[in-house]
Amino acid sequence: MDLALSAEDQSFRDEVRGFLDEHLTEDLREAGRKTGGVFADFEAGRRWHRVLAKKGWSAANWPKEYGGTGWNATQRYIFSRECTAADAPRIFSMGLRMVGPVIMKFGTPEQKAKYLPRIVAGDIVFCQGYSEPGSGSDLASLKTRAVQDGDDYVINGTKIWTTGAHVADHMFCLVRTSTEGKPQDGISFVLIDSMKTPGLSVAPILTLAGDHEVNQVFFDNVRTPVANRIGPENAGWTVAKYLLEFERGGEAYTPNLYARIEDVRRIAKEEAADGSGRLIEERGFAERLAETEMEIQALEMIEMQVLSDLSKGRNPGAISSAMKIRGSETLQRLDHLGVEALAWYAAPFEPEARLLGHNEPTVTPEAGLTAMPLYLNNRASTIYAGSNEIQRNIIAKAVLGL
């Protein structure tokens, strides 16, 4: 595999860098640097989404016919790498990354026209209603019920760990429309057009890091049109599995991992080891840092293959499970090294310093403001989007034939 950038790719990289220099304001960069969770600053992410949409760059992975960039795999990777290196804030991408591709594949022409342009523009924000109390990795056991009443479904039940439900205005949701046959056979995939729909309520859940990112959502006779169902009734399991392939493997881990490992390396060059000299010179730490970097490089090869498949219109398939396993576990390993390098400066005792615009002197160096929140939040990375144990089962069945 030739990993050298062509002259055309280098020109594209320079174009991206020029755009970022011009449009990525200092407050947006600050929001990117201070992200201690999955999507810690939703408002900054939405502002950046709209800046990218104005340029035509918000839907990097989408085909041009639906408002995407039409970029090839290399261009998408370059764009992601440059945005991460420049501290661009994360976009709350459940519309772009998850439900958008589902609507493209399973949606009606009317659904595509209604939702896809507004997702690209950043005018609507989706959250994901999948997990329930007692139905996480065993998603097929979900109990939230939808009963048809005229032209509507009436929904009752609850969803949990719903990231961004407090800031989203739409939801894509799995509901049970039949109790006959296997559990997987009675599930439908529906869209809810307003998080302020009567009977729908959102209760916050604070993470270990103190962030409000996830929520529990309650449905008390919530109505949504039958026309908002994506795919046939009781065929939602097929739709859900297709979406999960994009959630697990539709976005590269390594641009963020490369940026993070450089942060850790920079800290290790500044911090003293237990004995004499700098931490970067301590053999045990240096070896673990090098091993982690090799893990990132290996993962990059997997991601390049997935991005190549996506650019040819093929869904990731079981390889997305391998990406999810390696990406999440490498992320946790890097979090551990970051906290170890910072020692007591990683303690999350100055939460106010993570607020946008906070410029007062702090005891903690800037790199330490997010080290522990990231460490704590990312403990869940091997659980969400299907636990890594489930991913290994998928690989065993789909790849190894066991």
WOKABEL-V836640 format. One record per residue. N is the residue number from 1. OMEGA is omega in whole degrees, -180 to 180 (NA if undefined). Layout:
n & omega
N & OMEGA
N & OMEGA
//
This chain:
n & omega
1 & 180
2 & -177
3 & 179
4 & 179
5 & 175
6 & 178
7 & 178
8 & 179
9 & 178
10 & 177
11 & 178
12 & 178
13 & 180
14 & 177
15 & 179
16 & -180
17 & 178
18 & 179
19 & -180
20 & 179
21 & -176
22 & -169
23 & -179
24 & -175
25 & -176
26 & 180
27 & 175
28 & 177
29 & 179
30 & 178
31 & 178
32 & -179
33 & -173
34 & 178
35 & -179
36 & -180
37 & -179
38 & 177
39 & -170
40 & -178
41 & -176
42 & -176
43 & 178
44 & 178
45 & 180
46 & 177
47 & -179
48 & 177
49 & -177
50 & 174
51 & 180
52 & -179
53 & 179
54 & 177
55 & -175
56 & -175
57 & -175
58 & -177
59 & -173
60 & -175
61 & -174
62 & 172
63 & -177
64 & -176
65 & 179
66 & 178
67 & -180
68 & -178
69 & -174
70 & 180
71 & 173
72 & -175
73 & -179
74 & 180
75 & 179
76 & -180
77 & 178
78 & -179
79 & 180
80 & -179
81 & -178
82 & 178
83 & 180
84 & 180
85 & -178
86 & 179
87 & 175
88 & 178
89 & 180
90 & 175
91 & 175
92 & -159
93 & -178
94 & 174
95 & -179
96 & -169
97 & -171
98 & -172
99 & 178
100 & 177
101 & 178
102 & 179
103 & 177
104 & -174
105 & -171
106 & -175
107 & 174
108 & 175
109 & 179
110 & 179
111 & 178
112 & -179
113 & -177
114 & -169
115 & -169
116 & 179
117 & -179
118 & 174
119 & -180
120 & -177
121 & -176
122 & -179
123 & 176
124 & -179
125 & -179
126 & 164
127 & -170
128 & 177
129 & 179
130 & -172
131 & 175
132 & 172
133 & -178
134 & 179
135 & 177
136 & 177
137 & 175
138 & -172
139 & -177
140 & -180
141 & -177
142 & -174
143 & 179
144 & -168
145 & 174
146 & -179
147 & -178
148 & 176
149 & -176
150 & -179
151 & -177
152 & 161
153 & 174
154 & -170
155 & 175
156 & 179
157 & -178
158 & 174
159 & -177
160 & -176
161 & -177
162 & -177
163 & 174
164 & -180
165 & -178
166 & 179
167 & -180
168 & 174
169 & 177
170 & 175
171 & 165
172 & -162
173 & 171
174 & -180
175 & 178
176 & 179
177 & 177
178 & 176
179 & -180
180 & 175
181 & 180
182 & -180
183 & -178
184 & -173
185 & -174
186 & -175
187 & 175
188 & -178
189 & -176
190 & 176
191 & 175
192 & -169
193 & 178
194 & 176
195 & 176
196 & 177
197 & 179
198 & 180
199 & 180
200 & 180
201 & -175
202 & 178
203 & -176
204 & 171
205 & 178
206 & 179
207 & 176
208 & -178
209 & -180
210 & -180
211 & 171
212 & 177
213 & -175
214 & -173
215 & 164
216 & -178
217 & -178
218 & 179
219 & 179
220 & -177
221 & 178
222 & -178
223 & 172
224 & -176
225 & 173
226 & 179
227 & 178
228 & 176
229 & 177
230 & -177
231 & -178
232 & 175
233 & 180
234 & 177
235 & -176
236 & 180
237 & 177
238 & 179
239 & -178
240 & -180
241 & 178
242 & 179
243 & -177
244 & 176
245 & 178
246 & 178
247 & -176
248 & -171
249 & -177
250 & -178
251 & -175
252 & 173
253 & -164
254 & 176
255 & 178
256 & -179
257 & 178
258 & 178
259 & -179
260 & -178
261 & 175
262 & 175
263 & -180
264 & 179
265 & 179
266 & 178
267 & -178
268 & 177
269 & -177
270 & -174
271 & 179
272 & 174
273 & -180
274 & 179
275 & 178
276 & 178
277 & -178
278 & -179
279 & -179
280 & -180
281 & 179
282 & -167
283 & -177
284 & -180
285 & -179
286 & 179
287 & 180
288 & 177
289 & 179
290 & 178
291 & 179
292 & 178
293 & 177
294 & 176
295 & 179
296 & -180
297 & 178
298 & 179
299 & 179
300 & 179
301 & 178
302 & -178
303 & 179
304 & 178
305 & 180
306 & 179
307 & 178
308 & 178
309 & -180
310 & -179
311 & 178
312 & 177
313 & 180
314 & 177
315 & -171
316 & -178
317 & -174
318 & 180
319 & 177
320 & 177
321 & 177
322 & 177
323 & -177
324 & 179
325 & -176
326 & -178
327 & -177
328 & -179
329 & 176
330 & 177
331 & 180
332 & 178
333 & 180
334 & 175
335 & -180
336 & 179
337 & 179
338 & 179
339 & 179
340 & -179
341 & -178
342 & -179
343 & -174
344 & 178
345 & 178
346 & -178
347 & -176
348 & -177
349 & 177
350 & -176
351 & -179
352 & -180
353 & 178
354 & -180
355 & 180
356 & 179
357 & 178
358 & -175
359 & 179
360 & 179
361 & 178
362 & 177
363 & -175
364 & 172
365 & -173
366 & 180
367 & -179
368 & -177
369 & -177
370 & -174
371 & -180
372 & 175
373 & 178
374 & 179
375 & -177
376 & -179
377 & -175
378 & 171
379 & -179
380 & -174
381 & 177
382 & 180
383 & -176
384 & -174
385 & -177
386 & -176
387 & -178
388 & 175
389 & 177
390 & 180
391 & 179
392 & 175
393 & 179
394 & 180
395 & -180
396 & -177
397 & -171
398 & -175
399 & -175
400 & 179
401 & -178
402 & NA
//
